[in-house]
Amino acid sequence: MEQVKEFFMKYMGGIIAIIALILQIHKFLIACIIIVAGALAGNYIQQNKETVKNNIKKIVEKW
């Protein structure tokens, strides 16, 4: 019993990584990160409309 406990303590990260890959949890996590980043960017743009508008105008004028 002690050997099983020691095995799980030693290789728990690898076991979790294998299970995550099998279940394709990484795709879900990437989608969540993209959604959260988009929400944060949208909120920032909404709160700072004039600053964003002026910065975009400067970038377009440089082109």
C-alpha positions in Angstrom: 0.0 0.0 0.0 2.9 2.3 0.8 4.4 1.7 -2.6 1.2 2.7 -4.4 0.9 5.8 -2.4 4.6 6.7 -3.2 4.0 6.0 -6.9 1.0 8.4 -7.0 2.9 11.1 -5.1 5.9 10.8 -7.4 4.0 10.7 -10.8 0.8 12.6 -10.0 1.6 15.5 -12.4 2.3 13.1 -15.3 -0.9 11.2 -14.7 -3.0 14.3 -14.6 -1.3 15.5 -17.9 -2.0 12.2 -19.6 -5.7 12.3 -18.5 -6.0 16.0 -19.6 -4.6 15.1 -23.1 -6.9 12.1 -23.4 -9.9 14.2 -22.5 -8.7 17.1 -24.7 -9.1 19.5 -21.8 -6.4 21.7 -23.3 -8.7 22.8 -26.1 -11.3 23.9 -23.5 -8.7 25.8 -21.5 -7.4 27.6 -24.6 -11.0 28.5 -25.6 -11.6 29.9 -22.1 -8.4 31.9 -22.2 -9.4 33.4 -25.5 -12.9 34.3 -24.3 -11.5 35.9 -21.2 -8.9 37.9 -23.1 -11.5 39.1 -25.5 -13.8 40.2 -22.7 -11.0 42.1 -21.0 -10.0 43.8 -24.2 -13.6 44.7 -25.0 -14.1 46.1 -21.5 -10.9 48.2 -21.8 -11.9 49.6 -25.2 -15.3 50.4 -23.9 -14.0 52.2 -20.8 -11.3 54.1 -22.8 -13.0 54.9 -26.1 -11.3 58.2 -26.8 -7.8 57.0 -25.9 -8.2 53.9 -28.1 -9.7 55.9 -30.9 -6.8 58.4 -30.9 -4.2 55.6 -30.7 -5.8 53.8 -33.7 -5.9 57.1 -35.6 -2.2 57.6 -35.0 -1.4 54.1 -36.2 -3.4 54.6 -39.3 -1.8 57.9 -40.1 1.7 56.4 -39.9 0.8 53.9 -42.6 
